[in-house]
Amino acid sequence: MAEITTTVVGNEEVLTLLRELPEELFLSARKTIGISTFSVHAKVSSYSGGLKNRSGRLRRSLIPVVKGDRIQTLVGSVSTNVIYAPIQEKGGVVRAKNKYLGVPGGPYLNIPLSANKTAAGVLRQNARSVFSAGGYIIKSKKGNYIVMSGENIPMFVLVKQVTIKPRLNMIKSAEEEVPTLLSNLNNILLEGL
């Protein structure tokens, strides 16, 4: 299964500063890294972070974690194991592989049409249930293949590929948090002197 993790402490300046902190400031450093990690989590989970809420599965799968038992091993990360997270983060092209092989020109991806989506964009019926209820495939006037419901309602359009724009923003959110983390770690160092 694909996994994507954004680690806040990957920045060299943060690592250098952590090496300078005396071990007695461990709890303060851990708390500061925790605050930054949860800030990244909040940004990625928000609508303004780019995450669109359809089913909420990706949002619920985002896990913030702070680990380490010494200052030099402190790590803050936000991760997910949702299989489509990497393409949501980086963008890319999804190509049809092995569905609708019996349709001329196949394989195809099925893209739900508005009649088959809720207001939030969630799929109402999958292809299997459409076909089980008497669905069928027609060729449209534009030349596309359309999956129709048994009630003659267009449910899916069949396409060879779709392009996904990057929108999860895990890396961007972590990079934007680094200056704040550096400032807070510097404050801890100054208070500890």
SERO-4910 file (N, C-alpha, C, O; in steps of 0.05 Angstrom, whole numbers):
BEGIN
 pado doro    nc1    nc2    nc3   cac1   cac2   cac3    cc1    cc2    cc3    oc1    oc2    oc3
  Met    A     17    -23      0      0      0      0     18     25      0     39     25     13
  Ala    A     10     45    -14     25     70    -16     23     85     10      3     84     24
  Glu    A     44     99     17     44    115     41     58    141     35     79    141     22
  Ile    A     48    163     46     62    188     43     65    200     71     46    200     87
  Thr    A     89    210     77     95    221    103    109    248     98    127    249     82
  Thr    A    102    268    113    116    293    113    129    296    140    116    296    160
  Thr    A    156    299    139    171    300    164    182    329    167    196    338    150
  Val    A    175    342    189    182    369    194    212    372    198    224    392    190
  Val    A    225    353    211    253    356    218    273    349    195    296    345    200
  Gly    A    264    348    171    281    342    148    298    366    140    317    363    125
  Asn    A    292    390    150    306    414    143    333    415    158    334    411    182
  Glu    A    354    421    144    381    421    156    384    441    178    397    436    198
  Glu    A    371    465    175    373    485    196    361    475    222    371    479    244
  Val    A    338    460    220    325    449    244    343    428    256    346    428    281
  Leu    A    354    411    240    372    390    250    396    402    264    404    392    286
  Thr    A    408    423    253    431    436    265    424    448    292    439    445    311
  Leu    A    401    461    293    392    474    318    386    453    339    392    457    363
  Leu    A    374    431    331    369    409    351    394    398    362    395    391    386
  Arg    A    416    397    346    441    386    356    453    405    377    468    397    394
  Glu    A    447    431    375    458    451    393    443    452    420    454    461    440
  Leu    A    418    442    420    403    443    445    413    423    466    418    400    459
  Pro    A    417    432    490    425    413    511    402    394    517    378    401    514
  Glu    A    409    370    526    389    349    530    368    356    551    346    346    551
  Glu    A    375    374    570    356    382    591    332    398    579    313    403    593
  Leu    A    334    407    554    313    421    541    295    403    524    279    412    507
  Phe    A    299    377    528    285    357    511    254    361    512    242    362    491
  Leu    A    243    363    536    213    366    538    203    391    524    182    390    511
  Ser    A    217    413    526    209    437    513    211    434    482    194    443    468
  Ala    A    233    422    473    237    417    444    215    399    434    204    403    412
  Arg    A    209    378    448    188    359    440    161    373    438    147    368    418
  Lys    A    155    389    457    130    404    457    129    423    433    108    424    419
  Thr    A    151    436    427    152    455    404    149    440    378    134    449    360
  Ile    A    162    418    375    159    402    351    131    391    348    120    389    326
  Gly    A    119    384    371     91    375    371     72    397    361     54    391    345
  Ile    A     76    421    371     59    443    362     61    447    332     41    451    318
  Ser    A     86    447    322     90    450    293     78    427    277     66    432    256
  Thr    A     81    403    287     69    380    274     39    382    272     27    377    251
  Phe    A     26    389    294     -3    392    294    -12    416    277    -34    415    267
  Ser    A      5    436    275     -1    458    257     -2    449    228    -19    457    213
  Val    A     18    433    221     19    422    193     -5    405    189    -18    407    168
  His    A    -12    388    208    -36    371    206    -61    387    201    -77    381    184
  Ala    A    -64    409    217    -87    426    214    -89    439    187   -110    441    175
  Lys    A    -66    448    177    -65    461    150    -73    441    128    -88    448    110
  Val    A    -61    417    129    -67    397    109    -96    388    110   -108    383     89
  Ser    A   -107    387    134   -134    377    138   -155    398    131   -179    391    128
  Ser    A   -147    423    128   -167    444    123   -173    447     93   -158    439     76
  Tyr    A   -196    459     88   -203    465     60   -183    484     47   -176    481     24
  Ser    A   -174    504     63   -155    523     51   -128    510     45   -113    521     28
  Gly    A   -122    487     57    -98    472     51   -100    458     24    -80    448     14
  Gly    A   -123    457     12   -127    445    -14   -141    418    -14   -149    408    -35
  Leu    A   -146    407     10   -159    381     12   -189    385      9   -202    399     24
  Lys    A   -200    373    -12   -229    374    -17   -242    351     -2   -232    328     -2
  Asn    A   -264    356     11   -278    336     27   -300    323     11   -321    335      6
  Arg    A   -295    299      2   -316    283    -11   -326    262      9   -348    265     20
  Ser    A   -311    242     13   -319    221     32   -306    227     59   -316    217     80
  Gly    A   -285    243     61   -271    248     86   -250    227     93   -237    229    114
  Arg    A   -247    206     76   -229    184     82   -200    194     85   -186    187    104
  Leu    A   -191    210     66   -163    220     67   -159    237     91   -139    235    105
  Arg    A   -177    255     97   -175    273    120   -173    257    146   -156    263    163
  Arg    A   -190    237    148   -190    221    173   -165    204    175   -157    196    197
  Ser    A   -152    198    153   -128    181    154   -103    196    161    -82    183    167
  Leu    A   -103    222    161    -79    238    167    -72    235    197    -89    241    214
  Ile    A    -48    226    202    -40    220    230    -15    237    237      6    233    225
  Pro    A    -18    256    256      6    270    266     20    254    288      6    243    305
  Val    A     46    253    287     61    237    306     87    252    313    100    264    296
  Val    A     94    252    339    120    263    348    133    240    363    122    228    381
  Lys    A    158    233    354    173    211    366    201    220    373    211    240    363
  Gly    A    214    204    389    241    208    396    245    209    426    228    220    441
  Asp    A    267    197    435    271    197    464    295    214    473    302    216    496
  Arg    A    307    227    453    329    246    458    325    269    438    311    266    418
  Ile    A    337    292    443    334    315    425    343    308    397    329    315    378
  Gln    A    365    293    394    375    287    367    357    268    352    360    265    327
  Thr    A    339    254    365    321    235    351    293    245    349    275    230    340
  Leu    A    288    270    357    260    281    355    252    283    325    266    293    308
  Val    A    228    273    320    216    274    293    187    280    295    173    268    311
  Gly    A    178    299    280    149    305    277    141    298    249    153    306    230
  Ser    A    119    283    246    110    276    219     79    275    218     66    271    238
  Val    A     70    279    194     41    276    187     41    255    165     53    259    144
  Ser    A     26    233    169     27    212    149     -1    202    143    -20    207    158
  Thr    A     -4    187    122    -28    173    114    -21    148     99      0    146     87
  Asn    A    -38    128    101    -34    104     85    -55    100     63    -57     79     52
  Val    A    -70    121     58    -90    120     36    -75    118     10    -57    133      4
  Ile    A    -84     99     -6    -69     92    -31    -68    115    -51    -48    116    -66
  Tyr    A    -87    132    -51    -87    154    -71    -75    180    -60    -75    200    -74
  Ala    A    -64    180    -36    -52    204    -25    -28    214    -41    -26    238    -45
  Pro    A    -10    197    -51     13    207    -66      5    223    -91     17    243    -97
  Ile    A    -15    213   -105    -23    228   -129    -38    254   -122    -38    273   -137
  Gln    A    -51    254    -98    -64    279    -89    -43    299    -81    -47    323    -84
  Glu    A    -20    290    -71      2    307    -63     18    318    -87     23    342    -89
  Lys    A     25    300   -105     43    307   -127     29    312   -153     41    325   -171
  Gly    A      5    302   -156     -9    305   -182      1    283   -201     21    269   -195
  Gly    A    -12    280   -223     -4    261   -243    -27    251   -260    -49    261   -258
  Val    A    -21    232   -277    -41    221   -295    -48    192   -286    -31    176   -280
  Val    A    -74    187   -284    -84    161   -278    -94    149   -304   -112    161   -317
  Arg    A    -84    126   -312    -91    113   -338   -107     88   -332   -103     74   -312
  Ala    A   -126     83   -350   -142     58   -349   -123     34   -352   -104     35   -368
  Lys    A   -129     12   -336   -112    -12   -338   -127    -36   -346   -120    -49   -366
  Asn    A   -149    -43   -331   -161    -69   -337   -192    -69   -334   -203    -91   -330
  Lys    A   -205    -47   -337   -234    -46   -335   -245    -38   -362   -233    -24   -378
  Tyr    A   -269    -49   -367   -283    -44   -392   -267    -53   -417   -267    -40   -437
  Leu    A   -254    -76   -414   -238    -86   -436   -256    -95   -460   -247    -96   -483
  Gly    A   -281   -102   -454   -299   -111   -475   -311    -88   -492   -323    -93   -512
  Val    A   -307    -64   -483   -317    -40   -497   -296    -33   -518   -272    -32   -511
  Pro    A   -304    -28   -543   -284    -21   -564   -265      2   -555   -274     22   -544
  Gly    A   -239     -3   -558   -219     17   -550   -211     14   -521   -194     29   -512
  Gly    A   -224     -4   -506   -218     -7   -477   -189    -14   -472   -175    -22   -491
  Pro    A   -180    -11   -449   -193     -6   -424   -201     23   -420   -191     41   -433
  Tyr    A   -219     28   -400   -229     54   -393   -231     58   -363   -233     38   -348
  Leu    A   -230     83   -355   -237     91   -327   -266    100   -329   -274    111   -349
  Asn    A   -282     96   -308   -308    107   -308   -309    131   -289   -302    129   -266
  Ile    A   -317    154   -300   -319    179   -285   -348    185   -280   -364    187   -299
  Pro    A   -356    188   -255   -384    192   -248   -394    219   -259   -380    239   -258
  Leu    A   -417    219   -270   -430    243   -280   -447    256   -257   -451    243   -237
  Ser    A   -456    280   -261   -470    294   -240   -494    279   -228   -500    281   -205
  Ala    A   -509    264   -245   -532    250   -235   -524    227   -216   -541    217   -201
  Asn    A   -499    220   -216   -489    198   -199   -472    207   -176   -457    192   -165
  Lys    A   -473    234   -170   -457    245   -148   -475    261   -129   -495    273   -138
  Thr    A   -469    261   -104   -482    278    -85   -472    306    -88   -454    311   -104
  Ala    A   -484    325    -74   -475    353    -75   -446    356    -67   -432    374    -76
  Ala    A   -436    338    -49   -408    339    -40   -389    325    -60   -365    324    -56
  Gly    A   -401    313    -81   -384    299   -101   -380    270    -95   -363    257   -108
  Val    A   -394    259    -76   -391    231    -68   -408    213    -88   -430    220    -95
  Leu    A   -396    191    -96   -409    173   -114   -434    161   -102   -434    152    -79
  Arg    A   -457    162   -117   -482    151   -107   -483    120   -111   -489    105    -93
  Gln    A   -476    112   -136   -477     83   -143   -451     76   -157   -442     91   -175
  Asn    A   -439     53   -150   -416     44   -165   -425     30   -190   -449     25   -194
  Ala    A   -407     25   -208   -414     13   -234   -427    -14   -231   -446    -21   -245
  Arg    A   -418    -30   -212   -429    -57   -208   -459    -54   -201   -476    -69   -212
  Ser    A   -466    -36   -183   -495    -33   -176   -511    -22   -199   -535    -29   -202
  Val    A   -499     -5   -215   -514      6   -238   -520    -17   -258   -542    -19   -267
  Phe    A   -500    -33   -264   -504    -56   -282   -523    -77   -271   -539    -89   -285
  Ser    A   -521    -81   -244   -539   -101   -231   -568    -92   -233   -587   -109   -234
  Ala    A   -573    -66   -235   -600    -55   -236   -609    -50   -265   -627    -35   -270
  Gly    A   -595    -63   -284   -603    -60   -313   -588    -39   -329   -597    -32   -351
  Gly    A   -565    -30   -318   -550    -10   -333   -537    -22   -358   -535    -46   -361
  Tyr    A   -530     -4   -376   -519    -12   -402   -500     10   -412   -500     33   -401
  Ile    A   -485      5   -433   -466     24   -445   -476     32   -472   -485     15   -488
  Ile    A   -474     58   -478   -481     69   -504   -458     87   -514   -441     95   -498
  Lys    A   -457     92   -540   -438    111   -550   -452    137   -555   -473    138   -568
  Ser    A   -441    158   -544   -455    185   -546   -449    197   -574   -433    186   -589
  Lys    A   -463    218   -579   -460    233   -605   -432    244   -607   -421    248   -629
  Lys    A   -419    250   -584   -392    260   -584   -371    238   -588   -347    244   -591
  Gly    A   -380    213   -587   -361    190   -591   -352    178   -565   -338    157   -566
  Asn    A   -360    189   -542   -353    177   -516   -372    154   -510   -395    153   -520
  Tyr    A   -363    136   -494   -380    115   -483   -392    124   -457   -377    135   -440
  Ile    A   -417    119   -453   -432    128   -429   -444    103   -416   -456     87   -430
  Val    A   -442    101   -390   -456     80   -375   -483     92   -366   -484    112   -352
  Met    A   -504     80   -375   -531     89   -369   -544     72   -348   -538     48   -347
  Ser    A   -561     83   -331   -576     67   -312   -599     54   -326   -605     60   -349
  Gly    A   -612     35   -313   -635     22   -324   -658     41   -330   -676     35   -346
  Glu    A   -657     65   -317   -678     85   -321   -669    106   -342   -680    128   -344
  Asn    A   -648     99   -358   -638    116   -379   -625    142   -369   -628    163   -382
  Ile    A   -613    141   -346   -599    164   -335   -569    160   -339   -558    139   -331
  Pro    A   -555    180   -350   -525    177   -353   -512    177   -326   -515    196   -310
  Met    A   -497    155   -320   -484    152   -294   -454    156   -295   -442    167   -276
  Phe    A   -441    146   -316   -412    148   -319   -405    155   -348   -419    147   -366
  Val    A   -383    169   -351   -370    171   -378   -345    155   -376   -331    155   -356
  Leu    A   -338    141   -398   -314    124   -399   -292    140   -412   -296    151   -434
  Val    A   -269    142   -399   -246    156   -410   -221    139   -407   -220    121   -391
  Lys    A   -201    146   -423   -175    131   -423   -158    139   -400   -143    122   -389
  Gln    A   -159    165   -392   -142    174   -370   -153    200   -359   -169    214   -372
  Val    A   -144    207   -335   -151    233   -322   -125    244   -310   -107    230   -302
  Thr    A   -124    271   -310   -101    285   -298   -110    296   -272   -130    311   -270
  Ile    A    -95    290   -251   -101    300   -224    -81    322   -218    -57    318   -220
  Lys    A    -91    345   -209    -74    367   -201    -65    362   -173    -80    351   -156
  Pro    A    -40    371   -166    -31    368   -138    -48    386   -120    -53    409   -126
  Arg    A    -57    374    -97    -74    390    -80    -73    383    -50    -86    397    -34
  Leu    A    -59    363    -43    -58    356    -14    -41    375      2    -48    382     25
  Asn    A    -19    384     -9     -2    405      3     12    397     29     16    414     46
  Met    A     18    371     33     33    363     57     61    375     58     69    386     78
  Ile    A     75    372     36    103    382     35    103    413     38    119    424     53
  Lys    A     86    426     23     84    456     24     78    465     53     90    483     63
  Ser    A     58    452     66     51    459     93     74    455    112     78    472    130
  Ala    A     89    433    109    112    428    127    134    449    122    146    459    141
  Glu    A    139    455     97    160    475     90    152    503    101    170    517    111
  Glu    A    127    510    100    118    535    111    120    537    141    122    559    152
  Glu    A    120    514    154    121    513    184    150    515    194    154    522    217
  Val    A    170    509    177    198    508    186    207    535    198    220    534    219
  Pro    A    201    559    186    211    583    200    199    587    228    214    596    246
  Thr    A    174    580    232    162    582    258    175    563    277    181    570    300
  Leu    A    180    539    268    193    519    285    221    528    292    229    525    316
  Leu    A    236    539    273    263    549    279    262    571    300    278    571    318
  Ser    A    244    589    297    242    612    315    236    601    343    248    610    363
  Asn    A    217    583    345    209    572    371    232    556    384    236    557    408
  Leu    A    247    541    368    270    526    379    292    545    388    305    540    408
  Asn    A    296    567    373    316    587    381    308    599    408    325    604    425
  Asn    A    282    605    411    273    616    437    278    596    460    286    605    482
  Ile    A    274    571    455    280    551    476    310    551    483    317    549    506
  Leu    A    327    553    462    356    554    467    364    578    483    380    577    501
  Leu    A    352    602    476    359    626    490    349    625    519    363    635    537
  Glu    A    326    614    524    315    612    551    331    592    567    333    594    592
  Gly    A    343    572    555    359    552    569    387    561    576    400    548    592
  Leu    A    396    582    564    423    592    570    425    607    596    447    616    603
***
